[in-house]
Amino acid sequence: MPSISICLFPAAGYGTRFLPVTKAMPKEMLPVVNKPLIQYGVEEAARAGISDMAFVTGRGKRALEDHFDISYELERQVAGSERESLLEDIRRLVRDCRFSYTRQIEARGLGHAILTGETLIGDQAFAVLLADDFCVTEDAGVLAQLAALYDEHRCSIVAIEEVPPAETSSYGIIDGEEIGPGLYRVFDMVEKPEPGEAPGNLAVIGRYILTPDIFDILRDTAPGRNNEIQITDALGTQAQEGKVLAWRFRGRRFDCGNVAGFMAANNFIWTNL
């Protein structure tokens, strides 16, 4: 059995940068070519050996539950047609994975969303995947890379990438030292520091392996930037105890939380079909 068997998908955000399309449709359902972002994320988790998919949702997110379910009317409509093969991937996920959901009543930051998911996670290490960080890899997916490192080190691990120094104010930035090729021991994390105040330019992206003690830390974490509970602040506390590593993942990331990154992801997938 894999050490990491459950992945949490925080999916309660409003997606305001994509209005008006996200007024009535979850941003996680935005398609990269013909497949929604959230399905790519669940497929990445499944390739890492994870079978339990846990979602933190909010109002207006019912489409996520419907997507990972059987539509009997649609199945009858396409049965025996050339379009039936287009459902093979989602059928496999529905068959092989278990899906659970809880609701975040109010948006109070990523840390609060993860804490809301505690009821689905319990007392075990778990993965976290943000679907709008769309990652493409040539070999193992990003979560599979992190899970392999967790098997060796048994601590929280975050995926990082180098960003232009002028863009540090858009990310959580680590302060750490490289202890192996691409692997860093984290001393601290800073949420969206201004370029002149950042400890470096290695930014955390939306892939994490977290140990269950993070829930107690989050409960004691005061609201930070934007008066939200930041997972970066909680990981900074954990890092001060020497319990956090960062991995410079193999692959390419598209920020599908903004229109430019979303269009770039679509162009990349379309031209590489």
ABEGO torsion letter per residue (X at the ends): XBABABBBBBAABAGAAAOAAAAABBAAABBBEABBAAAAAAAAAAAAGBABBBBBBBBGAAAAAAABBBBAAAAAAABGBAAAAAAAAAAAAAAABBBBBBBBABBAEAAAAAAAAAAAAEBBBBBBBBAABBBBBABBBAAAAAAAAAAAAGBBBBBBBBBBAAAAAABBBBBBBBABBGBBBBABBBBGBBAAABAEABBBBABBBBBAAAAAAAAABBBBBGGBBBAAAAAAAAAAAGABBBBBBBEBBBBAABAAAAAAAAAAAAAAX
